[in-house]
Structures are given as C-alpha cells and as structure tokens.
Amino acid sequence: MVEEKGVHTGGCQCGAVRFRVDGRLGKASICHCRMCQKAFGGFYAPLVSVAEDRDLTWTRGAPSYFQSSNTVKRGFCSACGTPLTYEAPDGVALAIGAFDDASKIAPVIQYGVEGKLPYTDHMAAIPARTTEDDFQALEFLASIVSYQHPDHDTDTWPPVTPGNSAPSE
C-alpha cells in the first residue's frame, strides 16, 4: 500500500480532466495483460487503487469511458486520450502516471504476468541518456513549446495555444 497520506492530485495531459484523492491510496501495481497493454498503449498498465474509504473527486471535467469487458470499464480523457481509470466491481484504480507526483507511488505487485512482454525485465540494462544528450535533436528540442497541463491544479483551462485565446495561469 502507498503509505503517503494527505491529498493526491492529478489529471490528463491536456488538463481537461483533473482529480483529487483525499487520504491514503491503496495498493500500487502494474498489469501486464494484453488488455492493459492496449488500453495504455504501453508495455503494461501502472495503476494504484483508491481505498474504499477515500474520496475520489473529479475536480475538472470527467473521464469518458470504454467498456473493455463485461465487468471492466476504463476511463480516459476524450480530448487528449490520456488513460485515467480502471474500474471493476472491486473498485477504482487510477493511472499512476496521471498523478502530479507519480514518484511517490511505487508498484508493489505485478498482475497478468502471463502477458508480460519478454524484454520488460531487462529494460534497466538498455543504454540510457538524458534528453539533452541527444545532440542531433538539440535544435528540434529547443523549438518545442509544450501545451501539456502543469503538474498542479490551475484555476483556468484550457491554456493559451495556437487557435485558442482562453486565459491561462
């Protein structure tokens, strides 16, 4: 279980959907099943359950849903596609990467290991470098203007982007 108490906030990449969990989070996990791989577009789904006695509040917008099976629906942002929830009869789990501070939510168990992609156990051995170490891409990287929502709640949404004159923080 995640022992961190207090308030946990997060949301989608564009900021259209934001959430807040008051109190302790439940068990953090990753699921390797093929359904989770497809839902997250990744090697696995990192999720943390919301303890039954805690409140999950959607503070801006609300997820759209895809009924991925007869018992499970998955919430996502319909504006940017960010995966947000896994909702089953036993409760709700939130995507760890959608939290404003995902670094405090470490998975403690893996599920669906029969679907685990064979190279995921060796990813730490793959050569690594920082973004700035990609010297061939430095000019491109310097030209990037991020429209991603910041990792904290804001009073207004959406931000000012090309074709959008809404006020922003």
Protein Blocks (a to p, Z undefined) as FASTA:
>chain_A
ZZbgcjdddddfkopaccddedjdddddddfbfklmmmnopabdcdddddfkbccddfbg
cdddddfbfkbccdddfknopafbdcdfkbccddfklpmblmlmccfbdehklmpcfklm
mmmmpccddfklmmmlmmmmmmpccfbdcfbddfbdcdddehiacdcZZ
